[in-house]
């Protein structure tokens, strides 16, 4: 059973990457502080004008202080693509609610890559001149590519790859959540600290996966010849924090077809038995002095521990096969992003105060992403 990608591993890896899909919303708006002699007329106009909207709260005071506020409400649509890696560890498996066995010394993941494309809609309002709040709604298509191998010690105590495999999973998701963006004008530029919490729902899961995204950005707004049009450019970071624990239970009959389970377990028991004989023969062939060598002792103990664990798991699986119609497999694991942070560069073109186009690119580390979006704003 340990020598082929199975349904249980597919479900475990599926859950590892879901939260990455909820990081599809980033800050899109900012408050700009007008400064400089060339903007003197605009600053004077802002200070003398009557602010016509109810939101944001304190909007009238902000404009009189020289802040050029965006319209207080908006709706944006975005397309987002991302490819990222995760680290999976503390993988445990048990049968029929019995003891859980840690597989970290036996199963190793050499590839765990998620690719996702999503379309989201985000309504937002400026509650205060320095605080934008928003909702997240979206749909995503994603795939997870996983490669793993099964390792047991050989006669010298060195780990040996018994078999390796890979699997590709495709799934559809729904994302929903909320967020807020504190922002302020700084020396003719702006600083925005975007934060959002999102939940990604997948039909195959009992409950949605949660994520938290933090995206600080520092940028500057440049005016074009037409005073209604501007281009903003920014740099920043992107950090993802996902719920780390995953556990569940599935029917043993879903792991492999019934007619394959017995042969797979028997094959595994035979291979582990052969490996144990080789380790025992290696140890028996050492001289007493060699058996006292700390290096050989460590190899021997590690080999026996790994082979004992593999034998226990296979024995439990063999016992469960006898009652396959009612047997279950329990599993748990921890996961985390390989690189929590990556670098962001972006730009927004404002056609007028109602319509904006935006693009952003994230890179460095093991995560790559890009986003394009269209935003429409209006006053409330």
C-alpha positions as CSV (number, residue, x, y, z in Angstrom):
1,X,0.0,0.0,0.0
2,X,3.0,2.3,0.6
3,X,4.3,1.8,-3.0
4,X,1.7,3.6,-5.1
5,X,0.0,7.0,-5.0
6,X,-3.3,6.3,-3.4
7,X,-6.5,8.1,-2.7
8,X,-5.5,8.9,0.9
9,X,-2.3,10.6,-0.3
10,X,-4.3,12.5,-2.9
11,X,-6.6,13.8,-0.3
12,X,-3.8,14.7,2.1
13,X,-1.9,16.7,-0.6
14,X,-5.1,18.3,-1.9
15,X,-5.7,19.9,1.6
16,X,-2.1,21.1,1.7
17,X,-2.6,23.6,-1.1
18,X,-6.1,24.9,-0.7
19,X,-5.3,27.9,1.5
20,X,-2.9,29.2,-1.1
21,X,-5.8,29.9,-3.4
22,X,-7.4,32.4,-1.0
23,X,-4.5,34.8,-1.4
24,X,-6.0,36.4,-4.5
25,X,-6.9,39.8,-3.2
26,X,-4.4,42.6,-2.7
27,X,-4.7,46.3,-1.9
28,X,-5.9,48.3,-4.9
29,X,-6.6,51.8,-3.6
30,X,-4.7,54.4,-1.6
31,X,-4.9,57.9,-0.1
32,X,-2.5,60.3,-1.8
33,X,-1.0,63.3,0.0
34,X,-0.5,66.2,-2.4
35,X,2.7,68.1,-1.9
36,X,5.1,70.4,-3.8
37,X,4.8,73.8,-5.5
38,X,3.6,72.4,-8.8
39,X,0.5,71.0,-7.0
40,X,-0.2,74.2,-5.2
41,X,-3.3,74.9,-7.2
42,X,-4.7,71.4,-6.5
43,X,-3.9,71.6,-2.8
44,X,-5.6,75.0,-2.6
45,X,-8.6,73.7,-4.4
46,X,-8.9,70.7,-2.1
47,X,-8.7,72.9,1.0
48,X,-11.5,75.2,-0.3
49,X,-13.8,72.5,-1.7
50,X,-16.8,71.0,0.1
51,X,-16.5,67.3,0.4
52,X,-19.8,65.9,-1.2
53,X,-20.0,62.4,0.2
54,X,-20.9,60.7,3.5
55,X,-17.9,58.3,3.4
56,X,-15.2,58.1,4.4
57,X,-15.8,59.4,7.9
58,X,-13.6,62.5,8.4
59,X,-13.4,62.8,4.6
60,X,-14.0,66.5,4.7
61,X,-11.2,67.1,7.2
62,X,-8.8,65.0,5.1
63,X,-9.4,67.0,1.9
64,X,-8.9,70.3,3.7
65,X,-5.6,68.9,5.0
66,X,-4.5,68.4,1.3
67,X,-5.3,64.7,0.8
68,X,-6.7,63.7,-2.6
69,X,-9.1,60.9,-1.7
70,X,-10.4,58.2,-4.0
71,X,-14.1,57.9,-4.4
72,X,-15.5,56.2,-1.3
73,X,-16.9,53.0,-2.8
74,X,-15.9,50.6,-5.5
75,X,-16.2,47.2,-7.1
76,X,-13.2,45.4,-8.7
77,X,-12.8,42.3,-10.8
78,X,-9.4,40.5,-10.9
79,X,-7.7,37.6,-12.6
80,X,-5.0,36.0,-10.5
81,X,-2.4,33.2,-11.3
82,X,0.0,31.6,-8.8
83,X,2.5,28.8,-8.6
84,X,4.0,27.9,-5.2
85,X,5.6,25.2,-3.2
86,X,4.8,23.8,0.3
87,X,6.7,21.7,2.8
88,X,4.8,18.7,4.2
89,X,5.9,16.9,7.4
90,X,4.6,15.1,10.4
91,X,2.6,12.8,8.2
92,X,0.8,10.1,10.2
93,X,-1.5,7.2,9.3
94,X,-3.6,4.8,11.3
95,X,-6.3,2.2,10.8
96,X,-9.7,1.7,12.4
97,X,-9.0,4.5,14.9
98,X,-6.0,2.6,16.2
99,X,-2.5,3.9,16.8
100,X,-1.2,6.6,14.5
101,X,2.2,5.9,12.8
102,X,4.5,8.7,11.8
103,X,5.8,8.2,8.3
104,X,8.4,11.0,8.1
105,X,11.3,8.4,8.0
106,X,9.6,6.3,5.3
107,X,7.7,8.7,2.9
108,X,9.5,11.7,1.5
109,X,8.0,14.3,-0.8
110,X,10.4,15.6,-3.4
111,X,7.9,17.7,-5.3
112,X,4.8,19.5,-3.9
113,X,3.7,22.3,-6.3
114,X,0.4,24.0,-6.6
115,X,-0.8,26.0,-9.6
116,X,-4.0,28.1,-9.4
117,X,-5.9,30.6,-11.5
118,X,-8.8,32.5,-10.0
119,X,-11.3,35.2,-10.8
120,X,-12.5,37.3,-7.9
121,X,-14.9,40.2,-7.2
122,X,-14.2,42.6,-4.4
123,X,-16.7,45.3,-3.2
124,X,-15.0,47.9,-0.9
125,X,-15.6,51.2,0.9
126,X,-13.4,53.7,2.6
127,X,-14.6,53.8,6.2
128,X,-12.0,56.4,7.1
129,X,-9.5,58.3,4.9
130,X,-6.8,55.9,6.2
131,X,-8.8,52.7,6.2
132,X,-10.3,50.7,3.3
133,X,-12.4,47.6,4.1
134,X,-13.6,45.0,1.6
135,X,-15.2,41.6,1.0
136,X,-13.8,38.7,-1.1
137,X,-15.8,36.5,-3.5
138,X,-14.2,34.2,-6.1
139,X,-13.9,31.0,-8.1
140,X,-10.7,29.2,-8.8
141,X,-9.3,26.3,-10.8
142,X,-6.3,24.6,-9.4
143,X,-4.0,21.7,-9.8
144,X,-1.5,20.0,-7.4
145,X,1.5,18.1,-8.6
146,X,3.1,15.8,-6.0
147,X,6.1,13.5,-6.2
148,X,7.1,11.2,-3.4
149,X,9.2,8.2,-2.6
150,X,9.2,5.3,-0.1
151,X,12.6,4.8,1.6
152,X,13.9,2.0,3.9
153,X,17.4,1.3,5.0
154,X,19.6,-1.2,3.1
155,X,22.2,-3.6,4.6
156,X,24.6,-0.8,5.4
157,X,22.0,1.3,7.2
158,X,21.8,3.8,4.3
159,X,18.3,4.7,3.2
160,X,17.3,3.2,-0.1
161,X,14.6,4.3,-2.4
162,X,12.2,1.4,-2.8
163,X,9.8,3.2,-5.2
164,X,8.7,6.6,-6.3
165,X,5.6,8.0,-7.9
166,X,3.8,11.2,-8.7
167,X,0.3,12.3,-9.1
168,X,-1.6,15.3,-10.5
169,X,-4.9,16.5,-8.9
170,X,-7.3,19.0,-10.5
171,X,-10.1,20.7,-8.5
172,X,-12.4,23.7,-8.4
173,X,-12.8,26.0,-5.4
174,X,-14.9,28.8,-4.0
175,X,-13.2,31.6,-2.0
176,X,-14.8,34.1,0.3
177,X,-13.4,36.4,3.0
178,X,-12.8,39.9,4.1
179,X,-9.9,42.3,4.6
180,X,-8.8,45.9,5.3
181,X,-6.1,48.2,4.1
182,X,-4.6,50.9,6.3
183,X,-3.0,53.5,4.1
184,X,-1.5,57.0,4.4
185,X,0.3,59.5,2.2
186,X,4.0,59.6,2.9
187,X,6.3,62.3,1.4
188,X,4.5,62.5,-1.9
189,X,4.0,58.8,-2.0
190,X,1.8,56.3,-0.2
191,X,2.1,53.4,2.2
192,X,-0.5,50.6,2.2
193,X,-0.7,47.6,4.5
194,X,-3.1,45.1,3.1
195,X,-4.4,42.3,5.3
196,X,-7.1,39.8,4.5
197,X,-8.6,36.5,5.9
198,X,-10.1,34.1,3.5
199,X,-11.6,30.6,3.4
200,X,-11.3,28.3,0.4
201,X,-14.1,25.8,0.0
202,X,-13.7,22.6,-2.0
203,X,-16.4,19.9,-2.4
204,X,-13.9,17.1,-1.4
205,X,-13.3,18.7,2.1
206,X,-15.3,18.7,5.3
207,X,-14.5,22.3,6.1
208,X,-12.9,25.2,4.3
209,X,-9.2,25.9,4.5
210,X,-8.2,29.3,6.1
211,X,-5.5,31.7,5.2
212,X,-4.1,35.1,6.2
213,X,-2.3,37.4,3.7
214,X,-0.3,40.4,4.6
215,X,0.9,42.7,1.8
216,X,2.8,45.9,2.6
217,X,3.4,48.3,-0.3
218,X,5.2,51.6,-0.8
219,X,4.6,53.6,-3.9
220,X,4.2,56.9,-5.7
221,X,1.5,58.4,-7.9
222,X,2.5,60.3,-11.1
223,X,0.1,62.7,-12.8
224,X,-0.2,62.7,-16.6
225,X,-1.0,65.7,-18.9
226,X,-4.7,65.0,-18.5
227,X,-5.2,65.9,-14.7
228,X,-7.8,63.1,-14.4
229,X,-5.2,60.4,-15.4
230,X,-2.4,59.1,-13.2
231,X,0.0,56.2,-13.0
232,X,0.9,54.7,-9.6
233,X,3.9,52.4,-9.2
234,X,4.8,50.4,-6.1
235,X,7.0,47.8,-4.6
236,X,6.4,45.6,-1.6
237,X,6.0,42.2,-0.1
238,X,3.5,39.4,0.1
239,X,3.3,37.0,3.0
240,X,1.0,34.0,3.3
241,X,0.0,32.2,6.5
242,X,-2.1,29.1,6.1
243,X,-3.8,26.8,8.6
244,X,-1.1,24.2,9.4
245,X,-3.0,21.2,10.6
246,X,-4.8,18.7,8.5
247,X,-6.5,15.5,9.6
248,X,-9.3,13.2,8.4
249,X,-10.6,9.7,7.8
250,X,-11.6,7.7,4.7
251,X,-12.8,4.2,4.0
252,X,-10.0,1.7,3.4
253,X,-11.9,0.5,0.2
254,X,-11.2,4.0,-1.3
255,X,-7.4,3.7,-0.9
256,X,-7.0,1.0,-3.6
257,X,-9.5,-1.3,-5.4
258,X,-10.3,-4.3,-3.2
259,X,-8.5,-6.8,-5.5
260,X,-5.2,-4.8,-5.2
261,X,-5.0,-4.2,-1.5
262,X,-4.0,-7.7,-0.4
263,X,-1.2,-8.0,-3.1
264,X,0.1,-4.5,-2.3
265,X,0.4,-5.2,1.4
266,X,1.9,-8.6,0.9
267,X,4.5,-7.1,-1.5
268,X,5.3,-4.4,1.1
269,X,5.7,-7.0,3.9
270,X,8.1,-9.0,1.7
271,X,10.3,-6.0,0.8
272,X,10.5,-4.9,4.4
273,X,11.3,-8.4,5.5
274,X,14.1,-8.6,2.9
275,X,15.5,-5.3,4.0
276,X,15.5,-6.4,7.7
277,X,17.4,-9.5,6.8
278,X,20.0,-7.5,5.0
279,X,20.4,-5.1,8.0
280,X,20.7,-8.0,10.4
281,X,23.3,-9.7,8.2
282,X,25.3,-6.5,8.0
283,X,25.2,-6.1,11.7
284,X,26.2,-9.7,12.4
285,X,29.1,-9.4,10.0
286,X,30.7,-6.5,12.0
287,X,33.4,-7.2,14.5
288,X,32.7,-6.4,18.2
289,X,34.8,-3.3,17.8
290,X,32.9,-2.2,14.8
291,X,29.6,-2.8,16.6
292,X,30.8,-0.4,19.3
293,X,31.5,2.3,16.7
294,X,28.9,5.2,17.4
295,X,28.4,5.6,13.6
296,X,27.5,2.0,13.1
297,X,25.3,2.0,16.2
298,X,23.4,5.0,14.9
299,X,22.9,3.4,11.4
300,X,21.7,0.2,13.0
301,X,19.2,1.9,15.3
302,X,17.9,4.1,12.6
303,X,17.4,1.2,10.2
304,X,15.7,-0.9,12.8
305,X,13.4,2.0,13.8
306,X,12.4,2.7,10.2
307,X,11.9,-1.0,9.3
308,X,9.9,-1.6,12.5
309,X,7.6,1.3,11.7
310,X,7.0,0.1,8.2
311,X,6.3,-3.4,9.5
312,X,3.8,-2.1,12.0
313,X,2.0,-0.1,9.4
314,X,1.8,-3.0,7.0
315,X,0.7,-5.4,9.7
316,X,-2.1,-3.0,10.7
317,X,-3.1,-2.7,7.1
318,X,-3.1,-6.5,6.6
319,X,-5.4,-6.9,9.6
320,X,-7.8,-4.2,8.4
321,X,-8.1,-5.9,5.0
322,X,-10.0,-8.7,6.7
323,X,-12.8,-6.3,7.5
324,X,-12.4,-4.0,4.5
325,X,-16.1,-3.2,4.2
326,X,-16.0,-1.4,7.6
327,X,-12.3,-0.5,7.9
328,X,-11.1,3.1,7.8
329,X,-7.8,5.0,7.4
330,X,-7.1,8.0,9.6
331,X,-4.4,10.6,8.6
332,X,-2.9,13.8,9.8
333,X,-0.1,16.1,8.7
334,X,1.4,19.6,9.0
335,X,2.1,21.9,6.1
336,X,3.6,25.3,5.6
337,X,4.7,27.5,2.7
338,X,8.3,26.8,1.6
339,X,8.8,30.6,1.4
340,X,6.3,32.7,3.4
341,X,7.5,35.9,1.7
342,X,8.0,37.0,-1.8
343,X,8.7,40.4,-3.6
344,X,5.9,42.4,-5.3
345,X,6.1,45.1,-8.0
346,X,2.9,46.7,-9.5
347,X,1.3,49.5,-11.2
348,X,-2.2,51.1,-11.6
349,X,-3.4,53.3,-14.4
350,X,-6.2,55.6,-13.5
351,X,-8.3,56.6,-16.6
352,X,-10.4,58.9,-14.3
353,X,-11.6,58.8,-10.7
354,X,-14.1,56.2,-11.6
355,X,-12.1,53.7,-13.7
356,X,-8.7,52.0,-13.0
357,X,-6.6,49.2,-14.5
358,X,-4.1,47.4,-12.4
359,X,-1.3,44.8,-12.8
360,X,1.0,43.2,-10.3
361,X,3.8,40.6,-10.4
362,X,5.3,38.6,-7.5
363,X,8.6,36.7,-7.6
364,X,11.6,35.5,-5.7
365,X,11.7,32.3,-3.5
366,X,9.4,29.4,-4.5
367,X,6.3,31.4,-5.3
368,X,5.5,33.2,-8.6
369,X,2.3,35.1,-9.2
370,X,0.7,37.8,-11.3
371,X,-2.6,39.7,-11.2
372,X,-4.6,41.9,-13.6
373,X,-7.7,43.8,-12.6
374,X,-10.3,46.4,-13.4
375,X,-11.9,48.7,-10.8
376,X,-14.9,51.0,-10.9
377,X,-15.4,53.6,-8.1
378,X,-18.3,55.8,-7.1
379,X,-19.1,58.1,-4.2
380,X,-21.3,57.3,-1.2
